[in-house]
């Protein structure tokens, strides 16, 4: 049911109608239309979060965290030269970061170390990373690529080594890039600005990432806004002194007994498969499956409705449109999205046997998939207006 939707976040990103998927949280889907087509779906300013500066590396270029280390490349570095500088095996370093040993690295590019190495020189301390220049990042000229997200393999935990110098910063999450992922989809997955992700990892101007590359995710800033001291009120000359508070003000007012609340009226959830009327045929959207609503829409906790349906039940398009995305979440649960006129998108989650392809035109009522098997058969259905979820029921009634 809804608990199976562990982490699924949809991102539709584009230039020329490109799409990208990240993953999501238990709050449901999060569609990010970034520069999609020419019509009013640009959300480039969505989801900004303040992050800390990347810690400064030591003299060898190493940043040490409690459970792993990374090394920051210098201009003209290769994997071989980095390995020689820090005293580690170049082949192992190259394999761990999915890069050739003789590949030339970007200035500021980060390589994860498969094993901890002894460090020398100054300590790695929080602060601005000086390895990147203003020429390194050109975000405005970029567009993300389409992806079909599969579950990323987490890098192995490094083996402890001798007394390294540690940083005082919080330890960032490591992310191993999966096939088809982009810097945009990864940044959206972790709710960090793509610019910060690029700066922390020394990505090239086109924000290109490679399958198997290990990225460190920027740490959220813990800075708190400065407290504003409230000046003590003073009385201007000639205006008199404030009236003192009477002693009776220290005693609470007598408590009034509130009227007893009326008993709630129990209402039965309608079974949309049996309670339809003739007017349903003229609704804005058709029910994608026959069944009752077992989990209603609630903004922020369930961005759609869960409809009871047996495994194998035909899933039908709620309205005519174009298949925008077909993919799977991190639990390998399939879903698809259909784009409709008026900036609407419908999402069908927990399906199998998808019968349409991305870019195909579908008609209202056309079978597009089947309900997947599980402990409790259901279809999760969403309606999106741009990037925002809306209650599907007004469209279905």
C-alpha positions, 0 to 999 in steps of 0.5 A: 500500500502507501507504505510501499512507496518508500522513496519516490521522487519524480523529476521531469527536466528538460530543454527539449522535452527531456525528463529526469527521475530522482526518488522521493520521500514518504510524502509521495511524488515531487515533479520538477518541471525544469525548463520543460518545453515553451509553456510556463513549466519552468521551475529552475528556482525550485527547492533551494537549500543552504549548504556548508562550504566544502572543507579545505583539503590538507597539503596532499589534497585529502579531506578526512571524515570519520568513516572515509577519505576523499582526495581533491585533484589539482589542475593537470592531475591524473589518477596516477599522479594523485595516487603517487602523491598520496601513496596509494595504489593507482589501479584500486583508486581508478577502479573505485571511482570508475575512471581510467588511471591515465584520465586527466581530472578536473581541477577540484574533482573529488576521488573517493579513497577505497582505503584510508591513507596516512595524511601529512601536512595541515588539517582539513578544515571547513571553509571555502574550496579554493580549487574552483574558479568562476570559469568552472560552473556555468549553470545557466547554459545547461539542461539535464538529460532523461534518466530511468533511475535504478537503485544506486549501489552504495560504495563499500565502507572504507577500511580504517587506517592510521591516525588521519587528520579529521575535519570538524564538518559533518560527514557527507553522504556518498552517492555512487552514480547509477546508469542514467543519473544526472547531476540534476537528478542527484541534486534533486534526490538529496534536496541540494542545489545542483551548483553546490553539488558541482562545486563540492565534487569539481564537476565539469562545465556541462555537469557531466557525471559517469556511471560508478563515479562516487560523489559527496553530497553537500552538507546542509548549513546549520547556521541559525539566524542571528537573534535580534535584541528588543530594545527596552521600552522607555517613556518620553518626557512629559508623557507619564509613566505606564500604568502598573499591572494590577495584582489581580492580573497574576490570577488566572480567569475562572475556567469556563467549561466548554460545550460538549462537542457533538458526536462525529457523523460516520460516513461510508467511503464510496466505492467508485466502482458501484456508486457511479452515476451517469454524470461520471461519464462527463467528469474531467477524468475517468477512474483509472481502476474500479475500486474504493478509495482506501487512502485519501489525498492529503497535501504533504503526506499523501499527494494522491489517492490509493484505490483498492484494486486486485493484482492484474486489474487493468489500469486505464488512462484517466484522460487523453494525453502523451506518455511522459515517463515510464520508470521504477522507484528505488524498490523496483516498483513501476510507475508511469506519468501522462501529460495532459492539456492545461498543464496537468500530469497524471501519475500511476504507481504500483503497476506492471505489464505497461503496454505503452511507450514513452512519447506515445499518445493515449486516449481516455479509458485506454488500458496502459498497465495492470495493477502489480501484485503485493500484500494488498492490491492498490493503485496510487494515482496522482494529479499534478498541476505543474509541479504541485499535487492537487486533490484528484477527487474533483477531477474524478467526480 
